[in-house]
Amino acid sequence: MEPVEITEDGLLLRPWRATDADAVHRACQDPDIQRWTSVPRPYQPEHAQKFVADRARQWELGTGAPFAVCDAASGELLGACGLNTIDRHHELSEIGYWTAPWARGRGVAVHAVRALARWSFDELKLRRLLWAALVGNHASRLVALRAGFQIEGRLRAADPESGGHEWFGSLLPGDVPAPGEVGPAGPGTLAARRAGVFGRGSPPCSPPPAGTS
């Protein structure tokens, strides 16, 4: 499959380059990325180099469409968004994304997912996109909702080794909000409040005052 670039809402989605490895390594030191994705821990420079190299091969083989998400003006790497697998028999794919810690709070993931979804339906002629995240990852769930995904349930024992559960959902061509549209799960909704509450770190624990038990 021929690599492409997508520009929308101030973002440039482009194929990964070898020169992205340093920024990927820096982003993947983030505790949230390490908590909610399957990146190696500790995350070393060689892991980032393998990450960008593997994604270049996905384009060559036509098995995926992985994009680096960059600021369209400056070129700064802001995150990742891509089709992890492309099932041509069923005309569907699973989407994955993360936002670098220095780019959060700007709607980067929502705009990137919407742009990629539109390209997937218009250019690849897919009929459905799938989304999944570990239960408790409210930030990823909020992005999916704002991109138009319908959350359909919880998959038990998604990871046989850990016995983990996953939320899952799907997106159809008519579900994607138009560019600039707020869409579902906007500010003030229950999903947004949950993401804000559960996305914060736990407060530090203080020892009890002397003389108490």
N, C-alpha and C positions, 0 to 999 in steps of 0.2 A: 504494500500500500504506500502511495506517495505521501510523504510528510507535508503538512499544511500549517498555516498560521491563521489564527482567528483573532480579530480585533473587535472589542465591544466594551462599552461603558468604561473607557479609560484603561482597559486591560489588554495585554497581548498574550495570547496563548500560543506557544511555539514549541517545537520539539526540543528535547533536552540536548545540552551541549556538554562536552567534557569540562569546559570552564565553569560549569554550574556546581561542580563537586564541592568547592569550598563553602558556598552558601548553603548547600544541602547539609553538609556536615554541621555547620553552625545552627541551622534550624532544628536539626534532629537531636540536639542536646536538650531541647525543651522537654520538661517533665510531662506535659500533656500529650505531645506527640509520642513519647515513649510509653505512656500509659495506655493510649487508646489505639495505637497501631502495632504492627508486628515488627517494627524495626529492631535490629539487634541492640542489645544493651550489655556493655557500653557501646556507643556508636562511634566507630573509628573512621578516620579519613578514607581507608580502603573500602569501607561499606558505602560511602557516598560515591566513590569512583565506580564501584560495581553497579550502584543504583542507576546512574546516568547511562552507563554502557549498556545495561540490560534493556533500558527503555528505548534506546536507539534500535536494538535488535527487534523489538516488538513491531516497530514500523516496518522493518525489512520483511518480517515474516507475515505481517498482516494480522497478527493475533491480538493487538491492542492499539490504542491511540493515546499515548501518555503525553501530557503537555506540562511544560514549565509555565507557571502563571507569573507574568511580569508586569510592571508598570509600563504602560505604552509609551510614556514620555521619556522616562529615565532609563528604562531597561532593567531596573532593580528586580531581583527575584522576590516574589511575594508568597509563593506557595506552589502547590501541585494540584493538578486536576486531570483525570484521564479515564479512559475506558480500559479497565483491567483485562477484560477478555471480550472478544467479539464472536458471538455465536451466529454464524451466517445461516445455519439451518433453521434456527428459530427467529432470526433477525432481532436479537436482543444483546444487551451487554450490561455489565455491572460497572457502576461509576465509583470512583474513589477520589478523595481530596484531603488536603491539609493546608493550613495557613501558617506561614512562618510567624513566630511570636512578635516580630517587629512590625507586622502588617495587620494585626487583628483590630477589630472594632471599626473596620472600614467597608464591610460587606464584600470583601474580596472573594470569599468562597461562594457566596450566593450568586454574584455576577458571573463568576467563572463557570459554575455548574449550569446556569441558565444558557450561557453562550455555547458550552459544549453540547448541551442537550439539543439546542436548536440545530447545530451542525450535524449531530448524529441522526436526527430525524430528516433533515432536509437533504443532506449530502450522502450519508450512508444508507438512508432509507430504512433505518431500524424502526421497529414498531413498538419497542418497549425498552426502558432502562430500569435496572434494578439498583437498590441501595440497601446497604446493611451496615450496622454499627453495633458495638457491644452495648448491652443494656446499661444505661447510666450515662452514656455519652450524649448529654442533652445539647451540647453545642453542635454536634454533627446532625442530630435530629432536627434542630431548628433550621439549619442550612437546607436540609432536604425539604422541609415543609415550605420554606420560602421560595424554593425552586419549583414547587408544584407537586412534589411527590406525595402520594397517598401512603400513609403508614398503615400497613396491613396486618401486622401481628408480631409475634415473638417466636423465634426459632429456638427450640430447646436443644441443649448439647451441641451447639454449633461448632464448638471446638472440643472434639472428643477427649483431648488430653487434659483440659482444664474443666470440662463440663460447663463451659461458658454458654450464656444465652445471647442471642442477637435480636435486635429490632430489625425488621425488614419492610421494604415498601417498593412501590413501582411508580413509574412516570410514563405517561402516554403523550403522543404528539400534541394533543389539544390541552394538556395540563400546564404547559410552560407559560408563566406570565410574560407579558410583552416587556421589552426594554423600558426601564423607568417605572414600571408598575410595582407597587408595594407588594401585592400578592398576599397569600395567606400567612398567618403567624407573624403579623407585623408587630411593632412596638406596643407593649401593654397587654398582649394576649397571654394566655396561660403558658403556652409553649415558650414564649420569650421570657416570661418571669422565671420559669423553671430553669432555662438555660443560664440566666443571670445568677440564680441562687446556687445551682449545683455546679456551675463553672468556676466558682470561687474556691480558693484553697481553704482547707479547714483552719479554724482559728488555733493559735498556739495554745497548748495546755500549760497552765501555771500550777505550781505546787500549792497545796492548801496552806492557809496560814498556820503558823506554829501553834500547837496546842489543840488543833482540830483533827478529826479523824474522818 
